[in-house]
Amino acid sequence: MILQADGAMMPEGTHLSTHPPLPPTTEDERVLWLRLLRSRRVGIATFFRLMAEHGSASAALAELPRVAQAANVTSYKACPESVALEELKAAAHARATMVCIGEATYPKALLDLSDPPPILWVRGNLEVLNQEAIGMVGARNASSLGGRTARALATELSEQGRVIVSGLARGIDTCAHKASLTGGTIGVLAGGVDVIYPAENVHLAHDILETGALISEQPMGLRPQARHFPRRNRLISGLSEGLVVIEAASKSGSLITARNALDQGREVLAVPGHPFDARASGCNMLIRDGATLVRSGSDVLEALAPLASQSDVIEEPELSLEIPAPPPERRGLSETAGLHQQILDRLGPSPLPEDQLIRDLARPPQAVAPALVELELDGKIHRAPGGMLSRDTEMLVS
């Protein structure tokens, strides 16, 4: 579920793209956006919900203590201004640009996502963010043949004017980036945009900045951990009109990226491999399940051509940036506690769509939304991409 401008909910399959918040126009507003997004337990969904309900980051930050108190969190504090200023200082040192949703430079492809990052840090050429792009991922322990295939595909697609998007990892990612340096390539990082991982790709990252870009949604200086890579992968596929998988094991991050691509409505393409090579098992599975088999760049462009022609015919909806802020709902303590308990009673460890929960509660969406924020801040419920809600398993055990 996604918030509409009036605080109501849109059904599954619709996106936030037609109603992003007004982007910050001053340095003070950028600090406020950073503070809100970096505040404890304020993820992407909560950020957009608070912005829609209160109209600005300043008003949302002012309301956070009350929301936390309503959720029985008495020691809650929003992200201090000093922390946001330090991040801006680190960004200036790294020559990184803060790109906010709603700005002209923000990648329009990411507006299709159910959870587009409110803020991206970008180093390099901002223009590549809105050029036609193709994602390319694969095994870190790529074979010689896999590496040659990645270089050949990336070179051909780059010469045809496509930006290559990948994750700056070892193996296939590295080969794809190196082969597309001239035409421009985007490296999506799991940690801060100023933290190059693996360290062996520091020189490659420097070369990418000449014509392409490095981007991340994570705070400056953040060292990547395992949990950050699935989040990174959704941006690789989200930036791309199609995703090419080259050498992927049956259980690998590349297949997670492929699933993200399918969820995002992107075309998934795969290079076949030897049936006895474990590094190709994931690609062969994708092809078996309906992914497009590709052997060359022309195969990729041919598969994506129908999608391009459809986008030419279908008129893009005009972007509306105005979000009227509804007055926050006021509830008594007993009513609040009762609503919280009703929500928790209907949630379990298995995710439930938010629109289904609202129907089960038989309450207006604008009445349920603030309570969900309070429970999120209190850590009693978890929100997954696509508006799926679940209850904290520890709460269930206790």
C-alpha positions in Angstrom: 0.0 0.0 0.0 1.2 3.5 -0.8 0.0 6.8 0.6 -2.0 9.1 -1.6 -1.8 12.9 -1.2 -4.8 12.8 1.1 -3.4 10.2 3.4 -5.6 7.5 2.0 -4.2 4.2 0.6 -3.8 3.2 -3.0 -4.3 -0.4 -4.0 -1.5 -2.8 -4.7 0.3 -2.2 -8.0 0.1 1.6 -7.8 3.1 3.7 -6.9 4.2 6.8 -5.2 5.4 8.3 -8.5 2.6 10.7 -9.1 2.8 12.3 -5.7 6.3 12.6 -4.4 6.9 15.2 -1.7 8.0 18.6 -2.7 11.8 18.5 -2.9 13.9 20.6 -0.5 14.8 24.0 -2.0 17.2 25.3 0.7 20.1 23.9 2.6 18.1 24.0 5.8 15.4 21.9 4.3 18.0 19.4 3.1 19.2 19.1 6.7 15.6 18.4 7.8 15.1 15.7 5.2 18.3 14.0 6.3 17.3 14.2 9.9 13.9 12.7 9.3 15.2 9.9 7.1 18.1 9.1 9.5 15.9 9.1 12.6 15.6 5.8 14.4 13.0 3.4 13.0 12.0 5.9 10.2 12.4 3.9 7.0 11.3 4.8 3.6 7.6 3.9 4.1 7.4 5.8 7.3 9.3 8.8 5.8 6.7 9.2 3.0 3.8 8.6 5.4 5.0 11.3 7.8 5.7 13.7 4.9 2.2 13.1 3.5 0.5 13.5 6.9 2.4 16.6 8.1 3.3 18.3 4.8 7.0 18.9 5.5 10.1 17.4 7.1 10.1 20.1 9.8 6.5 19.4 10.8 7.1 15.6 10.7 10.2 16.0 13.0 8.2 18.1 15.4 5.5 15.4 15.5 7.8 12.4 16.0 8.1 12.7 19.8 4.3 12.7 20.1 4.0 9.8 17.7 6.6 7.9 19.7 5.0 8.7 23.0 1.7 7.4 21.7 3.5 4.2 21.0 4.8 4.2 24.6 8.4 5.1 23.6 9.4 7.7 26.1 13.1 8.1 25.3 12.7 8.5 21.6 14.8 11.3 20.0 14.9 12.3 16.3 18.2 12.4 14.5 20.2 15.4 15.8 21.0 18.2 13.5 24.7 17.7 14.1 24.6 14.2 12.6 22.9 15.5 9.4 25.4 18.3 9.2 28.3 15.8 9.5 26.9 13.7 6.7 26.6 16.8 4.5 30.2 17.7 5.3 31.4 14.2 4.4 29.4 14.4 1.1 31.1 17.7 0.3 34.5 16.1 1.0 33.6 13.2 -1.4 32.1 15.6 -4.0 28.8 13.8 -3.7 25.5 15.4 -4.7 22.3 14.9 -2.6 19.5 14.1 -5.1 16.0 14.1 -3.6 12.9 12.6 -5.0 10.9 15.2 -6.9 14.0 16.9 -8.3 14.7 16.8 -12.1 17.9 14.9 -11.6 16.3 12.1 -9.6 16.1 8.9 -11.7 12.6 8.7 -13.1 12.9 4.9 -13.4 13.0 4.6 -9.6 9.6 6.2 -9.3 8.1 2.9 -10.4 9.3 1.3 -7.2 7.0 0.8 -4.2 9.8 2.1 -2.0 11.9 4.7 -4.0 14.7 6.1 -1.9 13.8 9.7 -0.7 17.4 10.6 -0.9 20.3 9.4 -3.1 23.9 10.3 -2.9 25.6 10.6 -6.3 29.2 11.0 -7.3 30.0 11.7 -10.9 27.9 12.5 -13.9 24.2 13.2 -12.9 23.1 13.0 -16.5 23.5 9.2 -16.8 20.8 8.7 -14.1 18.0 9.4 -16.6 19.5 7.8 -19.7 18.3 4.4 -21.1 20.0 1.8 -18.9 20.4 -2.0 -18.8 21.4 -3.9 -15.6 24.0 -6.6 -15.7 24.8 -8.9 -12.8 26.4 -12.3 -12.2 28.8 -14.4 -10.3 31.7 -12.9 -8.3 33.8 -16.0 -9.1 33.1 -15.7 -12.8 34.7 -18.1 -15.2 36.9 -16.8 -18.1 34.0 -17.4 -20.5 31.6 -15.6 -18.2 33.9 -12.6 -18.0 34.3 -12.5 -21.8 30.6 -12.7 -22.3 29.9 -9.8 -19.9 32.5 -7.6 -21.6 31.1 -8.4 -25.1 27.5 -7.7 -24.0 28.4 -4.5 -22.1 30.6 -3.2 -25.0 27.9 -3.8 -27.6 25.1 -2.3 -25.5 27.2 0.7 -24.5 28.0 1.3 -28.2 24.2 1.3 -28.8 23.8 4.1 -26.3 22.8 2.2 -23.2 24.2 2.9 -19.8 25.2 -0.3 -18.0 24.1 -0.6 -14.3 25.8 -3.0 -11.9 27.0 -3.3 -8.3 30.8 -2.8 -8.6 31.3 -6.3 -7.2 34.1 -8.7 -8.3 33.6 -10.9 -11.4 30.7 -10.1 -13.8 30.0 -6.7 -12.3 33.6 -5.6 -12.7 33.8 -6.8 -16.3 30.5 -5.0 -17.2 31.7 -1.7 -15.7 35.1 -1.8 -17.4 33.7 -2.6 -20.8 31.2 0.3 -20.6 33.4 3.1 -19.2 33.4 5.1 -22.5 29.7 5.2 -22.8 29.0 5.7 -19.1 28.1 3.2 -16.4 26.4 3.4 -13.0 27.8 1.6 -10.0 25.2 1.1 -7.2 26.9 0.7 -3.8 25.6 -1.2 -0.8 27.4 1.1 1.6 28.1 4.8 1.5 28.9 6.3 -1.8 32.3 7.2 -0.5 33.1 3.6 0.6 34.3 1.5 -2.3 33.8 -2.2 -1.8 35.7 -4.3 -2.6 38.8 -2.2 -2.1 40.4 -3.7 -5.2 37.9 -1.7 -7.3 39.0 1.7 -6.0 40.7 2.5 -9.4 37.7 1.2 -11.3 35.4 3.5 -9.2 37.7 6.4 -10.1 37.4 5.6 -13.8 33.6 5.3 -13.6 33.4 8.9 -12.3 34.9 10.2 -15.5 31.7 9.6 -17.6 29.4 7.6 -15.3 28.2 7.7 -11.7 28.4 6.0 -8.3 25.1 6.1 -6.3 23.9 4.9 -2.9 20.9 5.5 -0.7 23.0 4.7 2.5 24.5 7.4 4.8 28.0 8.6 3.9 30.8 6.6 5.4 28.6 3.5 6.0 30.6 0.2 5.7 28.4 -2.3 3.8 27.1 -5.4 5.6 25.3 -8.4 4.3 21.9 -7.0 4.9 22.6 -4.0 2.8 23.1 -5.9 -0.5 19.5 -7.0 -1.1 18.5 -3.3 -0.8 21.2 -2.3 -3.2 20.1 -5.0 -5.7 16.6 -3.5 -6.0 18.1 -0.3 -7.2 20.2 -2.0 -9.8 17.1 -3.6 -11.3 15.0 -0.5 -10.7 17.3 1.8 -12.7 17.2 -0.6 -15.6 14.7 -1.3 -18.4 16.0 -4.9 -18.4 18.3 -7.0 -16.3 20.8 -9.4 -17.9 22.1 -12.2 -15.6 25.4 -13.9 -16.5 26.6 -16.9 -14.5 24.5 -17.1 -11.3 24.3 -20.0 -8.8 20.9 -21.3 -7.9 21.1 -19.4 -4.6 22.8 -16.1 -5.2 22.4 -12.4 -4.9 22.0 -12.2 -8.7 18.7 -14.2 -8.4 17.5 -11.9 -5.7 18.1 -9.0 -8.2 16.2 -11.0 -10.9 13.2 -11.4 -8.5 13.3 -7.7 -7.8 13.3 -7.0 -11.5 10.2 -9.2 -12.0 8.4 -7.5 -9.1 9.3 -4.1 -10.6 8.0 -5.1 -14.0 11.4 -5.2 -15.6 12.4 -7.6 -18.3 14.7 -10.4 -17.1 17.2 -11.9 -19.5 19.8 -14.6 -18.9 22.9 -16.1 -20.7 22.7 -19.9 -20.7 25.5 -22.0 -19.4 26.7 -25.6 -19.2 24.2 -27.8 -17.3 27.0 -29.2 -15.1 28.5 -25.7 -14.2 27.1 -24.6 -10.8 27.8 -21.0 -11.7 25.3 -21.3 -14.6 22.5 -23.1 -12.7 20.7 -20.0 -11.7 20.7 -18.6 -15.3 19.4 -21.9 -16.6 16.7 -21.9 -14.0 15.7 -18.4 -15.1 15.5 -19.4 -18.7 13.5 -22.5 -17.8 11.0 -20.3 -15.9 10.5 -17.9 -18.8 13.5 -15.4 -18.8 14.6 -14.4 -22.3 17.7 -16.3 -23.5 20.4 -13.9 -24.8 23.7 -14.5 -26.6 24.5 -11.0 -27.8 23.7 -7.4 -27.3 21.4 -7.5 -30.2 19.3 -10.2 -28.5 18.9 -7.9 -25.5 17.8 -4.9 -27.6 15.4 -7.0 -29.6 13.8 -8.3 -26.4 13.5 -4.8 -25.0 12.2 -3.2 -28.2 8.5 -4.0 -27.6 8.7 -2.4 -24.2 10.2 0.7 -25.7 7.5 1.0 -28.3 4.8 0.6 -25.7 6.3 3.4 -23.6 6.2 5.6 -26.7 2.5 5.0 -27.2 1.4 5.2 -23.6 1.3 8.8 -22.4 3.2 9.3 -19.1 1.0 10.7 -16.3 1.8 14.3 -15.4 3.8 14.6 -12.2 1.9 16.4 -9.4 4.1 17.6 -6.6 1.4 19.1 -4.3 0.5 17.2 -1.2 -2.1 18.8 1.0 -1.4 17.9 4.6 -4.4 16.5 6.4 -4.8 17.5 10.1 -3.3 14.8 12.3 -6.0 12.6 14.0 -6.3 13.0 17.7 -7.3 9.9 19.7 -7.7 9.3 23.4 -5.3 7.0 25.2 -7.8 4.2 25.6 -8.9 4.4 21.9 -5.2 4.4 20.9 -4.4 1.4 23.0 -7.5 -0.4 21.6 -6.6 0.3 18.0 -3.0 -0.8 18.6 -4.2 -4.1 20.0 -6.7 -4.6 17.2 -3.8 -4.2 14.7 -1.5 -6.5 16.6 -4.2 -9.2 17.0 -4.6 -9.3 13.2 -0.9 -9.5 12.4 1.4 -12.5 12.7 4.8 -13.5 11.4 3.4 -14.0 7.9 3.2 -10.7 6.0 -0.3 -9.3 5.4 -1.1 -6.6 2.8 -1.9 -3.3 4.4 -5.1 -2.8 2.4 -6.3 -6.2 3.7 -5.6 -5.1 7.3 -7.5 -1.9 6.8 -10.5 -3.8 5.4 -10.4 -6.2 8.3 -10.4 -3.3 10.8 -13.3 -1.7 9.0 -11.8 1.7 9.7 -10.9 4.6 7.4 -7.3 4.5 6.1 -6.5 7.9 7.6 -7.4 6.6 11.0 -5.2 3.5 10.8 -2.2 5.1 9.2 -1.0 7.1 12.3 -1.4 4.0 14.5 0.8 2.0 12.1 3.5 4.6 12.2 3.4 4.5 16.0 3.7 0.7 16.1 6.5 0.9 13.5 8.4 3.3 15.7 7.9 1.1 18.7 9.3 -1.9 16.8 6.2 -3.9 17.3 5.4 -4.3 13.5 7.6 -4.6 10.5 6.9 -3.3 7.0 8.3 -5.0 3.9 8.3 -3.6 0.3 4.9 -3.7 -1.4 3.0 -2.6 1.7 3.3 -6.0 3.5 3.0 -5.9 7.3 4.0 -8.5 9.9 4.3 -8.6 13.7 7.6 -8.9 15.5 8.2 -12.5 16.2 9.6 -11.7 19.7 6.4 -10.0 20.6 4.5 -13.1 19.6 6.6 -15.3 21.8 6.3 -13.1 24.8 
